[in-house]
Amino acid sequence: YSNMFGAGYPGGGHDDVLKATPTTPSQTSSLIEEIKSRGRSAFGQGNYPLAEVLYTKGVELQPSAILYSNRALARMNLGKLDESIEDSTQAIKEDPTYVKGHWRLAQAHIAKKNNKEALLAFEDAIRIEPTNKAIKKELEKCKAKVEQDDMFDDGPPPISPVKASKSQTISKTTSSKSTSSIKNSSPAPPSAPTPSEETDASEFNKSDHVRGYKLNKDGKKTSFFNNDLTPEAKALIGDIAPKKINSAMEAAPPAMKKAEEGVSVWNSAGTWEEKDVSKWAVDSFTACLSGISLDLSCGRVECGDLKLNESSASVVKVRGKRRNLFDFNCTVPFEAEIDGESVKGKANFADIAPDCDGEYECQIEWDETPGNAVRMKANKHIRDGKFKEEVESRVGAWVESFKAKYS
């Protein structure tokens, strides 16, 4: 790995696992579990280069759908979309029923704007888990994007050439003959004006003979482009005098009136609408998970203010159906008293999103690693027990408040 990345490569500090060479199946399994644990911790810290290195070691030791899928997520966060697609595809080959492999493949294709390929991946995922609400939501969202793409696939209709009318053709022919005649003959003396020409000419001065002026039906000089409306035309147009309106919405077109109902003017058909509500979500979610205090059977845990590593939230409306989407990567600092020993650390939740179905994986990062007995009890009561359940309960309450606010 040092040859691969050079000095200061992302795996620094993890040589004990990256350079390990297990010799028995039991050693391999133990090393894989340690790699997974450290990979989750790297995700919790947003250290995606380290996560990629760790999962690469895992794939080399014992390839599996989970390891390929996790490395696909790390590479997608690093912008390595083609490699993420390759890993997701390999995860599906390892286990075609592993739904997260299809999910990761769809996510990578969406990031590359390959909406049709993403739709196929979501359809494969929903066939495996027909009741998965998160997949259903993303499937509908992806369908709407594909429909939008299809609207512009064929481009604008071709413009057919305009054929010259018979009168234009005759006019051009006459003009051509006239020009030829002028070139081949000497100028003829001007003929005497007709009575009507003499009458019209009396209304113009010498400079007015240039094109651009004419006489209207009342005999007054006016612009050549002025159009005298007939009584029939005036009746057809109707009354066009300005009228007072009580409110701007009275004069608004139908599309703008729909905007009053939560639909943008450009999206008057209501096929797709997305509103970013990340600011509200960050403030309310932080308040929700800050200051947790719990009594444990072996002691007590006190938590500080939540730190958000990544956050996003939006309200999506697809064909009249509303979806509340969110994605958080967060850290909860804590101090705990376990069997009389004081310890400090951070609880990392790398993925809090609708597709987790209310269960969020927790990983502990210690400020100073405690002894085995204390660490095992902390894992039991904080990482996997009462503390984790409290976090999941609070997140569930926050989700309900999200839905209530943007329903």
Disulfide bonds with the S-S distance in Angstrom:
none
